[in-house]
C-alpha cells in the first residue's frame, strides 16, 4: 500500500460545533467534510487551538518543513497533484451540535482491548490468536454474555477452568471485569504520542467514542 493510501486510512477525531467528541473517522471522510465546508481543522499546539478551513489548511501544509520542526513525524501526508497535504488529527463540524447517545459495543475486539490481551487468570500477555473469551460464571450455570462476565483467557487457562466458576476451579481473576466508559480501542490509542492532541477533547465523565 502506498504512503498516500496508508495516510488516507489514518484516524481523525470529529468534534461537534460545541467542541464535544462524537466519533472517529478515517482521513478520506475527514477530507470530504473539509472540502464541502462542513468542517474545519482544529490544530492543538501547546494547549492553544487554531482553526483552519480547507483552503487555509492547504496553505499551511505547504510549510511542511515547519510541521517537521514543530512536530517531527506527528502527521501523515497525502500527496496530491499540487502539494503534500497534512492529514488533520482533529476536525470540528460546523453545523452539528448534538451529542449522540453512544454505547461501547460488547464484542471480541473491545474485550481484548479492555483486558490488554492479558489472560485474566495467569496474567500473561498473548497474541489475539492464542486468546479466547471465558464466561466467568459459566453459561451452564446461567452466566450471560456481558461486560461483567466475559474476560480474556489463554487457551490453557480456559481449558483448565472448563465449565466451572473460578472458585470451583481454584483460579483467581487478576482484575474484576467491568464495562468501559470509553471505547477501549480509543483508550489504547491515547497512549500513543501520535494521538496526544485528542486527550484535550476526551473525558470519561462526558462521552465515549466509537470507531466508525
Phi, psi and omega in degrees: 000135182288165180300318180295319180296319178296317181297326180291347176266002180297155181269137180232128179280133181250128174255150169278182186288350175268011177070025177258136180290133182236334179191175173237134179234169175275170185296328178302311180295320180299314180294326177298317178293321180292317182296329181267012179057033177263353182208165175230156177278137173247119178253127181261124182219108180054043175085354178253150182248134176237132182257141179225136167278178186299321181295314182290328176293324176296318178297317180296324182295340179290343178264054184301326179298324179292319176304314184297323180290319184282318185220078182302130176061014184279335185246144168273155184230139177248126181274123175251182181298322185265316188215171167268125186253126180288136175279121181293155176271324185223137171232156181236125178289140185269344184227026183227114184246007182271147175251102186294148174289124181229149179228146179287124183289137176275101178213170185301316182300316182289327178291317177299320180292318179301318183271004177057033179059026177261131171298126185280005176250311181264344177082004180272150179270136182227154170295155183305325183295342182253013179246153174224172176261135179243134171277112182305306170266109189304150178299329179294342178252016178094006179293138182256166175274101183213166179302326185270001180233000180245135177219160171288139175214139175288161184298325180294312180292324180296319179292322181294319182289320179060217182267039182243166171282162177303322179296316180296325181272359183057045177237154184233137174286137178281341180207136178291127181288134179225164176277127180292149175273347179224150176308119185297335177294322176296319179301321178295320180295327181295343176286348180267138178300334181301329183251022182302326183292344179286332190301329181295339186249359183246117182227122182305330186286346187241322185206161171238154185243133181249131176293137178249000000 
